[in-house]
Amino acid sequence: MRRLLLSLSFSLVCALGFSQPKTVSVLGDSYSTFEGYLTPDTNAVWYFEKYDSRHTDVSDVSQTWWHQLIKKQGWQLLTNNSFSGATICYTGYNKEDYTNRSFVSRMKNLGCPDIIFIFGATNDSWARSPIGEFKYENITTEDLWSFRPAMARMLQWMTRRYVNTQIYFILNDGLSPEVTSSAKTICEHYGVPCICLEGIDKKSGHPSVKGMRQIADQIVKNLK
């Protein structure tokens, strides 16, 4: 009798179309941070609960682009591995070694989500990291100090590792022409949709409350 009831319950769930919400992980930089909502929690943060109004008007996690997006879509956050100032490649500001905070180094720590949003390349542009050459095979550790091969390695590894996971790359507006065009080209090579943002409102170079809403809205529009 117990087995019959379990079978009937399972059949009813399937018939009504009930399912678990999709899980989402974020691999990002300062644009995707918020104090207390990062894994690991030692990552550098730009957006804080006790915010400085001189730098931003974002004061609550519910105002972040990813929180708004997940709520709108009925999804569930699995991991937010974002690190303020992070470059995709190993070369950071003033040519410093950003290996530990780079996207390439953090891409393995996202759990097993249904969807991944990669929001990067902003700091590679701002820090004027070496652009490098387009390279899709035999990428060496030395190559990872430059943007193009580092981004290629990231998408190559992630598309193979996160099987049956939908991966999207979010590209900021106002970046250098080289970084912008290169990111689009590399995304196309690996079949990763590139969501190109437009006209995002910012304060101190970072999305304001309005900008966060614009990002979420533009992502939803591109998903459709």
C-alpha positions, 0 to 999 in steps of 0.5 A: 500500500505504501509503495502504491501511495508513493507511486501515485504521489510521484505520478501526480507531481509529474502530471501537474508539472511540479519541479525543482527551481533551476539553480544559478551560479555567478562567476564575477567581479565587483559588479556581482559582489555584495557583503555576506553573499559570496562564496568564499566569504573572503573575496573582496567586496564592492557593495556593502550593507553599510554603504558609502553614498559617495560611491554607490546608492546600492544598499540592499542585496535585493537591488543587485542584478543577480538577485533581481534576475533570480527572483524574476525567473523563479530560480535559486542561487547556488553559488556567487563566486565574485571577487572585486577587481578580478581580471579573467587573466592573471595580469591585474592592475599595475601588472600585478599578479592576480592569479588567485583572484582571476576568473581562470582560477575561480571557475572550478568553484561554482558547484553543479548549477543548471545555469552559470552567468559569467560577468567579466572582462571589465577589469581586464579592460580597465587594468589594460591587461595584455590582450594576447593572441587568439588561441584555442589549443595548447594554451600554456600557463604563460598564455594565461597572463593575457586576456584572449587565451585566458578567456579561451581557456576559461570557456573551453574548460567550463563548457567541458566541465559543466555538462548540461549547464547553460552558460552565459557571458555578460559583457559590460558596456564602455570597455576597450574595443579590443576587449569587447570584440575579442570577448564576442569572438571567443564566446562565438567560438565556444557557442556561449551566448554573449549578452552585451549590455547597453547604456548602464547607469553607473556611479564610480564606474559601478552599476547604480540601483538603476543600473542594476535594474537595467542589467537584470532587465537586459539579461531577461530580454536576451534570455527570451 
